[in-house]
Amino acid sequence: MKKFLKNMPVHIILIFISLLSVFPFIWLISTSLKGNSENIFAYPPSIIPTEFTWANYAGVWQKVDFIGYFINSMIVAGGTVLLNLILSAMAGYPLARMEFKGKKFTFFAILATIMIPFQAIMLPVYLITLKLHLVDSVNNLAGFVGLIMPFAVSAFGIFLMRQAFLGIPKEMEEAAIVDGCNVWQIFTKVLIPMVKPSLAVLAIFTFIGSWGEFLWPSIVLTKESMYTLPVGVNNLQGMFSSNWRFIAAGSILATIPIIIFFLFMQKYFISGENEGAVKG
């Protein structure tokens, strides 16, 4: 009891901060469930709708190609996650387990790119995308490739996988070599199964980042049929003269896949984060 009373101020502060963090999301849900007769900008804000309705969700579903936006986002996010897992693991493995000239310089050069925001390199990336004809004006396949390739691998992913591979005892590799495994078999059949938690963490972060990406798709995409969910939801503002109820409903629908994906992968999340932090 004494311990509980001693930690109570800390718990109160943490609860207050948590409420501040989730309040925008709660307000978004509340707005999406309010009818047209309610003032969504009333002060103080009314969290519980007095005119509860699902019409806003039905309206968004009927007025825009929400399924099409959803499929586009799934293709882009799925492709980005898959490439990140493959390329980050293949880059992290030699940086962790092999010795070669310039290894440290290569690793620190990769880490240095974390400090460069995407906005700083967006123009040259856009020009390269145009030169390679990886835009949706060529065809849909090229458009998807143009959306995925700039985010196909990240310095964070390489760092995370390197740390995961460093946490595996070298005796595991030595035992595999004695059993007659080559380097590729050691990588795919011995090490990869042992770093599944870190792969899950990388998948979660990559999926969330790719699913919510707005700037790059809004610049590259020209055809509405190729819009991803963030671009499509933003398009609601112009189509319905800033109908914030529809925008709120569309935003909630767009976040559901992220929540489902996280709940599905959460059992690996904590252990994977810890694995990436223990060795350097």
SVG drawing of the C-alpha trace seen along z (x, -y; Angstrom):
<svg xmlns="http://www.w3.org/2000/svg" viewBox="-30 -27 70 59">
<polyline fill="none" stroke="black" stroke-width="0.4" points="0.0,0.0 2.8,-2.4 4.5,-1.6 1.3,-2.4 0.8,-5.7 4.4,-6.6 4.1,-6.0 0.6,-7.5 1.8,-11.0 3.8,-9.3 0.8,-7.2 -1.5,-10.3 1.0,-12.2 1.3,-9.3 -2.5,-8.8 -2.9,-12.5 -0.3,-12.4 -2.0,-9.3 -5.3,-11.0 -3.8,-14.0 -2.3,-11.7 -5.5,-9.8 -7.9,-12.7 -7.5,-13.7 -8.3,-10.1 -11.3,-10.1 -12.5,-13.4 -12.1,-11.9 -14.3,-8.9 -16.9,-11.2 -17.0,-13.5 -17.5,-10.6 -20.5,-9.4 -22.3,-12.8 -25.3,-13.8 -25.6,-16.9 -27.6,-18.8 -24.7,-18.6 -22.1,-21.3 -18.8,-19.4 -16.8,-22.6 -18.8,-23.4 -16.9,-24.6 -16.4,-22.9 -16.3,-19.9 -19.0,-17.3 -17.4,-13.8 -20.6,-11.7 -22.8,-12.3 -26.3,-13.4 -27.4,-12.3 -25.6,-8.9 -25.4,-7.8 -23.4,-5.5 -24.4,-7.5 -21.0,-9.2 -19.3,-5.9 -21.9,-4.8 -21.6,-8.1 -17.8,-7.8 -18.1,-4.2 -20.7,-5.2 -19.3,-8.5 -15.6,-7.5 -13.8,-4.4 -12.8,-3.4 -12.2,0.2 -9.9,-0.9 -7.9,-3.2 -7.6,-0.4 -6.3,2.1 -3.8,-0.4 -2.6,-1.1 -2.3,2.7 -0.3,3.2 2.1,0.4 2.4,1.1 2.7,4.9 5.4,4.4 7.3,1.9 7.2,4.2 8.3,7.3 11.3,5.5 12.3,3.9 12.4,7.3 14.4,8.9 16.9,6.1 17.4,5.0 18.1,8.6 20.5,9.1 22.3,5.9 22.4,6.4 23.8,9.9 27.2,9.1 27.5,6.0 27.0,8.2 28.7,11.5 31.3,10.9 34.6,9.2 35.5,7.0 37.4,3.9 35.5,0.7 32.9,2.5 32.7,-0.2 32.7,-3.1 29.9,-1.4 27.8,-0.9 28.3,-4.5 27.6,-5.9 24.3,-4.0 23.5,-5.3 24.3,-8.9 21.5,-8.8 19.0,-8.6 19.7,-12.3 18.7,-13.3 14.9,-13.9 13.1,-12.6 12.1,-16.1 15.7,-17.0 16.2,-14.3 12.7,-14.3 13.4,-16.4 16.3,-14.2 14.3,-11.1 11.3,-12.5 13.5,-13.3 15.0,-9.8 11.5,-8.3 10.4,-10.4 13.6,-9.4 12.9,-5.7 9.3,-6.2 8.1,-4.8 4.9,-7.0 1.3,-6.0 1.0,-7.9 3.0,-5.1 0.9,-2.3 -0.4,-1.1 2.5,1.3 5.1,-1.4 3.1,-3.7 3.2,-1.1 6.9,-0.5 7.5,-4.3 5.6,-4.5 7.5,-1.5 11.1,-1.8 12.1,-5.0 11.1,-3.3 12.2,0.3 15.0,0.2 15.9,-2.0 18.9,-2.7 16.8,-2.0 15.9,1.5 19.5,2.3 20.6,1.1 17.8,3.1 18.6,6.3 22.4,5.9 21.7,5.6 19.5,8.7 22.2,10.8 24.8,9.6 22.7,11.1 23.0,14.6 25.9,16.7 28.5,17.5 28.4,21.1 25.1,21.5 26.9,20.7 29.8,22.9 27.4,25.8 25.7,25.2 29.0,25.2 29.9,28.5 26.6,29.9 27.6,28.9 25.6,25.7 26.8,23.0 26.5,19.2 23.1,18.9 21.7,21.9 23.1,20.5 21.4,17.2 18.0,18.5 17.6,21.6 19.5,20.8 19.7,17.1 16.5,15.8 14.2,18.0 16.1,16.7 15.5,13.0 11.7,13.3 10.9,10.8 13.1,8.1 11.6,8.8 8.1,8.3 9.2,5.0 10.6,3.8 7.4,5.0 5.2,3.0 7.2,-0.3 7.5,0.1 3.8,0.9 2.7,-2.1 5.1,-4.5 4.1,-3.3 0.3,-3.1 0.3,-6.7 2.6,-8.2 0.9,-11.2 3.6,-13.5 5.2,-11.2 2.0,-9.6 0.4,-13.0 3.4,-14.2 3.9,-11.2 0.3,-10.0 -1.7,-11.7 -4.6,-9.2 -7.4,-9.1 -7.7,-5.3 -4.2,-5.0 -4.7,-7.0 -3.7,-5.4 -5.9,-5.9 -4.2,-9.0 -4.4,-10.8 -8.0,-9.6 -9.1,-10.7 -7.5,-14.1 -9.5,-14.3 -12.7,-14.2 -12.0,-17.8 -12.4,-19.1 -15.1,-16.8 -17.5,-17.5 -16.7,-21.1 -14.9,-20.2 -17.5,-17.8 -15.5,-17.0 -17.8,-14.2 -17.0,-12.4 -13.3,-13.2 -13.3,-11.9 -15.1,-8.7 -12.7,-8.2 -9.7,-8.7 -11.1,-6.2 -11.6,-3.6 -8.0,-4.2 -6.5,-3.5 -8.3,-0.2 -5.8,1.9 -2.9,0.4 -4.5,1.4 -5.3,4.9 -1.8,5.4 -0.3,4.2 -2.5,6.4 -1.6,9.4 2.2,8.7 2.3,7.3 3.4,10.6 6.8,10.1 7.0,6.3 8.5,6.0 11.0,8.8 12.1,7.6 12.6,4.0 14.7,5.4 16.8,7.5 17.7,4.4 18.9,2.5 21.2,4.9 24.2,5.1 26.2,2.6"/>
</svg>
